[in-house]
Amino acid sequence: MAESAPGTLIFSFTGPADRRDWLVAELGELGFGAFDHQPDRLEGFIDESLWTSDLRVKLKELVSRVGCRLVDERRAAPENWNATWEAGIEPVEVGGFYVHPPWHSPRAGAVSLCIEPKMSFGTAHHETTRLILSILDGLVEPGSSVLDAGTGTGVLALAARKLGADRIVGFDIDPWSQENALENLARNQEGGISIRAGGIETVKDEPPFDLVIANINRAVLLEMLPDLVRLCAPGGRVVLSGILRPDEAQMREALAREECTCLEVIVEGEWIAVVAARA
């Protein structure tokens, strides 16, 4: 009897929303190729042919480390799950931008940001990305300089370029982010943006920036904040997201310790973005 074709294994995870976002990045390194974000859970898809007992051990350790729970796993018959996942990614219009994957056409009258997400964060389907895009037009001046910390797909760096920023640098610790971001720059026919693989040490010798953007998570933001503020020019703006509403007070206190004045807090769902001015 002929062997059946490999199917797809689907794993369901629960946990705080910010932890699930972090989990996506880690699962990509294990070979998971697509994800479905539900209000109460995250589903990850991996080709059955890639699955091993060693991966199961790594998955168990990862879920525990990130602070999520594996609540279900099941097998689906062979299907092109990447195509199914892609078909479910719809364009997002926010802040005058039209963020769309390559398989959707630009929209007349809106600033097009063509983003192929792959395994990097930043498709404008998450609240934190939309929050920053919604206010970016009022923060980027023509000819200004912008630092994009945790650049992911490069969507925020691209948006800053579309608004007229001149010197733009993005960095991300995720190994696939640099390649993905550079592909998206080429796809949008935008050059002159430096994308670096690594952490904030990759920009430590850069001159100060007029605008510093960081869409990461609370723990990393708090650790990185002194360096982010140092890299912001006096009188410049620091925009932070990846922050849940209950963490607003802690983030305000951390900014105050760095002699930054909180100018605005915007909210979408359970998430916030904070705009601050450096003294």
N, C-alpha and C positions, 0 to 999 in steps of 0.2 A: 504494500500500500504506500502511495506517495506521501512524503512528509508535507504537513500543512505549512503554508507560508508563515513567517514570524508575524505576530500581531503587535499590538501596542499595549504597554502596561501603563495604567493610569493610577496615580497616587493622589490621595486627598489629604490636605494638611489644614489644621486650624491653628490659630494663634493671633496675637495682636497684629494689626494691619502693617505697622512698620516692620515687624519681624518677618512677616510673609514676603515683603518686598526684598528684604535682605536674603531670605531663603531662595528666592528666584535666582539671584546672582550665583549663589553657591551651588544650586542644583545644576546650573548650566555646565559647571566644571565636571559634574558626574556624568554628563551625557544627555541630560534631559533637553529635548528639542523644542518644546512648546508648552505654554502655560495658559490656564483659563482662570482669571480672577473673578471669584464670586463674592457676594457681600459677606458671607460667613465662612468662606474657605478658599483655599488655593488648590487647583488641580495641576499636576505636572505629568507630562507625557514623555515616555522613553520607549524607544524601539526594543522589542522583546529580545532581539538578537544581541543587544548590548548588555543585557542584564546578567550579572554574576553574583555569586554568594559574597564575594569581596565587596561589590557595590552595595549589597544589602547592609553589610556591617558599617560601611562608610555613611550610608544614608541614616542609619540609626544614630550614629555619633553626631552627624550634622544636625539632625532635627533637635536633639537634646541640647546641643551647643547654642543653637540659634534661639531656642525658647519656643518652639512650636511643637505640635503633636501630629503624628501620622495616624489618621482615623480610619482610612479605608484604602484598599488597593484592589484593582480588578484588571482583567485582561479584556481587550477589545479585539475583534477580528481585524485582519489587515485592512488598513485604510490610510490614505495620505493625510495624516493629522496635521502636518505643517500647512497643507493647502486649506484644510478646514479652519485652522487657527487664523491663517492669513485672511481668509474670507470674512472672518468675524471682526477684523480690525477696520473700523470705520474712521473716516477723517474727523478731525476735531477743529472747530473754529473758536478761537479765543484771542482776545486782545488785538484783533485785526490780522491775526495769523491764521492760515489754513494749513494745519499739520496733517499730512496724508502720506500713506505708504505708496510705493512706486506703482502699485496696481490700481491706484485711483488717480484721476486727472486733477490738475490744479483748478481752482475756482476763480473766475474773473472777479476783480475788485478786491481780492484778499491777497496778502503777502504769503506766497507759497513756501512751505517748509516740507520738502519731500524726505521722509525719514523711513528707512528700513530698519526696524528695531533689532532683529536678530536676538542676541542674548543680552544686550545692553539696556539700561534703564533710560527712558525718556521718549515716550511716544505721544505725550499730552493726554493719555488716557488716565493718568494718575493725577489726583488733586494737586499734589505739590508742584508738578510741572506746570499745570494750568495756572496755578496761583502766580507763579513768577511771570509767565507769558502775559498774563492779564495786566501787569503793571510795568512791563519792561519799556514800553513806549515812552513813559514819563521819566525814565531813569537813564536812558542811553542818549547822549548828545553826539551829534556828528563829529567825527574825529576823536572821540574819547577812547579810553582804554578799558578793557574788561577782562577780569579773571573769572573763569568758570571752573569751580572746584567740584570734582565728581561729575565730569562732563557727560559720561554715559554715551548716548548716541550723538552727542554734539548739538542737540536741538537748541539749547539756550545760547551757545556760542554762535550758531548760525543765525538765530533771531537777532542777536546783537549786531552782527554784520549787516543784516538786512536793514537795520535801523541807522546804520552809518558809522558804527564804531570802527576804529582804525586798528589799533593793536589789541589783539584778542589771543589769550592763551587759555587752554583747557587742559586739565589733567585728571586721571582716574587710575585707581589701583587695579581695577579689573583688567585682566590681561587681554580680553577681546575688545575692550572699549576703544583703544586707540585705532585699531583696524576699522571697526565699525564707524567711528566718528569720521575718519578720513574718507571712507567710502561715501558717507553722507555729504561731506563737503564737496566731493567730486560730483556727486549726483545733483547737487544744487548749483554747480559751477561757481563755487566760492573758494577762493584761495586766500593765502595770507593769514590763516588761523593756525596757530601752533598747538598741536595736540600731543601731550606727553604721557607716557606710560609710567605710572608710579604715583607717589604721594606728594605732599606739599613741598618736600625737599627738592622736587624738580623745578620749582619756581622761586626758590629762596633768594636767588641773586637777581631777580627781575626788579626793575624800577617799580615804584608804587602805581597802582591802578586807580582810575577814577571810580570804577564800580567793581565790587567783588561779590560774586554770586556763589552760594553753596547750597545745593539741594541734596542733602545726604541723609543723616539721621541724628537724633539728639545727642547720643553719646559721642559720636565722631565730631560733631559740630562743637561741642563743649571742649573737647581735647584740642581741636584745631583752631579755636577762636583767636587766641593771642596772635598766632601767625597770620590768620586771615586779616585781622585788624592792622597788623604791621604792614601788610602788603597793600593796604588801602591808603590812598593819598589823604592828607589832612583835608577835611571838608568833603571827602568822598562818601560814597554810600556802600553799605554792607547789607546784602539781602540774603536771608537765611530761610530755608524751608526744609521739609522732611521732619517737621515738628508737630506733635499732637497737641491739641488744645490744652490738656492738663499741664503741659510742660512750658506754657507761656511765661509764667512768673520766673521760673528757673532761668529761662533764656534771657529775659529782661535783666535779671540780676547779673548774669554773666557779661552781658553787653555793658552794663554800667561799670563793672569792674575794669573793663577795657576802655573806659572813658568814651563810650559811644552813647548817643542819645537815640532812644527809640522814637521813630517818627510815625510809624503806621504798622498796624497788625491787620492782615486780611485773612478771612476765614472761608474755607469750603469744606463742608462736612465736618469731619473730626480733625482736619489738618489746618495749619496756619502757616503764613509766611510773615516774616518780620523785616521791616525796612528800618535801618539805623544809619545815623550820620556819625562819622568819625570826627572827633574834636580837632 
